[in-house]
Amino acid sequence: MESDFQELNRQIQAIKAKWGKRLCILGHYYQSSDILAHADVTGDSFLLSKEAAARDGCDAIVFCGVHFMAETADILANAPNRLAQREKPVEVLLPNPDAGCPMADMATLKGVEAAWNEMAEYIDVDQIAPVTYVNSSAAIKSFCGKRGGFCCTSSNADKVLRQAFSEKKRVLFLPDEHLGQNTALKFGIPESEIIFWNHSNSEMIEKTAALEQIAFLPSGTVKSYEKAAARPLGGNDPQALRGAKIILWRGFCPVHQLFLPRDIAKFRDDHPEGKVAVHPECRRDVVFAADTAGSTKRLLDLVAQSEPGSVWGIGTERRFIENVTRDYPDRKIYPLSPEKPCCPNMAKITLSRLHQTLVSLDEGNPVYRVAVDESIAAGARLALERMLECG
Ligand code: SF4
């Protein structure tokens, strides 16, 4: 009801006014405009965490995004050097504890450690740089950091790969096969030196089956993955592993997987004057057919810097498109897919959840806290710091 909506907004504003600089609400670009209206900072996941961590006088961060983002905010905001400057840790809250990321869940520490140990029987794992996309759990970031590896974002994956290859012979890329493959191909790595590590992670199998059912993946994909996972070395023979420059962990974003080359062909037919920009979490054939691929921030910059009247077909999450359409009404922006892919996990952050979280914080009994144990956070911070050193 309109009055309820207005009342929630009023109460949220009142708590924000009372807390002032001590509270920082972060809003990911994939959040609805109702949420972003209350955000102190809007952006993509890593930039938001970095920004929040650097704020002086901040006692609490409410992250309107998904779980791995709140973990990263906690890891950075409560780093020992930051803690030394404060009397107490920053509270990091996620307004809905069920707002996870299926792609992050496709790489578990147990699964990755098992794969690593298996690789060690055939190749020198000291010569593998594990690189994880920021869309991963703190435990996976820590796994990478503790082994001399890196974290990366969709904006700096190529810089990180360059650095990783200058230090080590191979890269294990987690958990997004598409970002890994798109970056490797851009980097000029021959196809013969790119291999996939198959596994039977339940999240990966479940999401693959769902995509197969709606014909976004060919029939038999799950069976072929399961068959490969049942074989040694993630379905690779030892020779392929020894010859591999990059090993791609099987994993994907179920939202960005919903874009297909035929969507781009249709857009070009309908809007011959338009340009197509997609996120690199999309499949390689989609990235190949697009005019450009880039991070969420890059997609935003492309629209912002284009001439009024420009026509864009954008291949990313639906609410991002709604938000840029609202912010740049003089550009013509079209969702690339008729499915209008929407991240159901991002949508779990609602106005009432945000309100409930803020009320709990204000009453001194905060709910939905995200606190990464320092034994994991320390390793994850190493991977994040190495990423930042790549520039
Ligand atoms: S859009 Fe994809 S990668 Fe981002 S949170 Fe949702 S499922 Fe995860």
Boltz pocket constraint, residues with backbone or C-beta under 6 A from the ligand:
constraints:
  - pocket:
      binder: B
      contacts: [[A, 66], [A, 100], [A, 101], [A, 102], [A, 103], [A, 104], [A, 135], [A, 253], [A, 254], [A, 255], [A, 256], [A, 317], [A, 343], [A, 344], [A, 345], [A, 346]]
      max_distance: 6.0
